[in-house]
């Protein structure tokens, strides 16, 4: 969107997911500007580390599923979002 590159965006849900690499240790001014850009357009931004993806993908998926259920009026009984 505009001049920003996102790791993942779902326009329908107004959700941006960013994955920070192992060398991404501090939040830069550009990161903050990007975050503010999306928040000002009513997008939510979920940030995860590369380690989260590599070693905790199951937990990461649950976090995203919970976010979707809370923010998109999805029926929690829908089998696509089985959290068990």
C-alpha positions as CSV (number, residue, x, y, z in Angstrom):
1,X,0.0,0.0,0.0
2,X,1.3,3.3,-1.1
3,X,5.1,3.1,-0.6
4,X,5.1,0.5,2.2
5,X,5.9,-3.1,1.8
6,X,4.2,-5.5,4.1
7,X,4.9,-9.1,4.8
8,X,1.1,-9.9,4.7
9,X,-2.0,-7.8,4.3
10,X,-5.6,-8.7,4.3
11,X,-7.7,-5.8,3.1
12,X,-11.0,-7.4,3.9
13,X,-10.0,-7.8,7.6
14,X,-7.9,-4.6,7.6
15,X,-5.0,-6.7,9.0
16,X,-1.3,-6.3,8.4
17,X,1.2,-8.9,9.7
18,X,4.8,-8.1,9.9
19,X,7.6,-10.6,10.5
20,X,10.8,-9.1,12.0
21,X,14.0,-10.8,11.0
22,X,16.7,-11.8,13.5
23,X,18.6,-8.5,12.8
24,X,15.5,-6.4,13.4
25,X,16.1,-5.7,17.1
26,X,14.8,-2.1,17.5
27,X,11.8,-0.3,16.2
28,X,13.0,2.3,13.7
29,X,11.4,5.6,12.8
30,X,10.3,4.0,9.5
31,X,8.7,1.1,11.4
32,X,6.8,3.6,13.6
33,X,5.7,5.7,10.5
34,X,4.5,2.5,8.8
35,X,2.6,1.4,11.9
36,X,1.0,4.8,12.3
37,X,0.1,4.9,8.6
38,X,-1.9,1.7,8.9
39,X,-3.4,2.5,12.2
40,X,-4.6,5.8,10.9
41,X,-6.4,3.8,8.1
42,X,-8.1,1.5,10.7
43,X,-5.8,-1.4,10.0
44,X,-4.5,-3.6,12.9
45,X,-0.8,-4.5,12.8
46,X,0.4,-7.8,14.3
47,X,4.1,-8.2,14.6
48,X,6.0,-11.4,15.1
49,X,9.6,-12.3,15.1
50,X,11.3,-14.7,12.7
51,X,11.8,-17.0,15.7
52,X,8.1,-17.0,16.4
53,X,7.5,-18.2,12.9
54,X,10.3,-20.7,13.0
55,X,9.8,-22.2,16.4
56,X,6.3,-21.3,17.5
57,X,4.2,-21.3,14.4
58,X,1.3,-23.2,16.1
59,X,1.0,-20.5,18.7
60,X,1.3,-17.8,16.1
61,X,-1.6,-19.3,14.1
62,X,-3.7,-19.4,17.3
63,X,-3.0,-15.7,17.9
64,X,-4.1,-14.8,14.4
65,X,-7.2,-17.0,14.6
66,X,-8.2,-15.4,17.9
67,X,-7.6,-11.9,16.4
68,X,-9.8,-12.9,13.4
69,X,-12.6,-14.2,15.6
70,X,-12.6,-11.1,17.8
71,X,-12.4,-8.7,14.9
72,X,-14.5,-10.1,12.1
73,X,-17.6,-11.6,13.9
74,X,-16.5,-15.1,12.8
75,X,-18.4,-17.9,14.5
76,X,-15.9,-19.6,16.9
77,X,-17.6,-22.9,16.2
78,X,-16.7,-22.7,12.5
79,X,-14.4,-25.7,11.9
80,X,-12.0,-23.5,9.9
81,X,-11.1,-21.8,13.2
82,X,-10.8,-24.9,15.5
83,X,-8.5,-23.7,18.3
84,X,-8.2,-27.1,20.0
